[in-house]
């Protein structure tokens, strides 16, 4: 939400965000064209997406964060790595003669 002393009206913010989303232009390019800080324009686009229940850029592009692992999955991974260490599958430790 813009403050009372902001340079740009809510209407301008939404017009620029809508233009970027409808035309598929990079926010950085549009920001340079209109002479507004890139981070500001990117924030406007993000806010516009949120206020209109649109997917985020990452969701739209299929970029997702890895889901957090459960404690059981982490314990299984630890046990598996310990086994691989014991069997020398991860790396070999040089003997004193090799050093």
Secondary structure in CASP SS format (residue, H / E / C, confidence):
PFRMAT SS
TARGET T0000
AUTHOR 0000-0000-0000
METHOD secondary structure of the structure
MODEL  1
X C 1.00
X C 1.00
X C 1.00
X C 1.00
X C 1.00
X C 1.00
X C 1.00
X C 1.00
X C 1.00
X H 1.00
X H 1.00
X H 1.00
X H 1.00
X H 1.00
X H 1.00
X H 1.00
X H 1.00
X H 1.00
X H 1.00
X H 1.00
X H 1.00
X H 1.00
X H 1.00
X C 1.00
X C 1.00
X C 1.00
X H 1.00
X H 1.00
X H 1.00
X H 1.00
X H 1.00
X H 1.00
X H 1.00
X H 1.00
X C 1.00
X C 1.00
X C 1.00
X H 1.00
X H 1.00
X H 1.00
X H 1.00
X H 1.00
X H 1.00
X H 1.00
X H 1.00
X H 1.00
X H 1.00
X H 1.00
X H 1.00
X H 1.00
X H 1.00
X C 1.00
X C 1.00
X C 1.00
X C 1.00
X C 1.00
X H 1.00
X H 1.00
X H 1.00
X H 1.00
X H 1.00
X C 1.00
X C 1.00
X C 1.00
X C 1.00
X C 1.00
X C 1.00
X C 1.00
X C 1.00
X C 1.00
X H 1.00
X H 1.00
X H 1.00
X H 1.00
X H 1.00
X H 1.00
X H 1.00
X H 1.00
X H 1.00
X H 1.00
X H 1.00
X H 1.00
X H 1.00
X H 1.00
X H 1.00
X H 1.00
X C 1.00
X C 1.00
X C 1.00
X C 1.00
X C 1.00
X C 1.00
X C 1.00
X C 1.00
X C 1.00
X C 1.00
X C 1.00
X C 1.00
X C 1.00
END
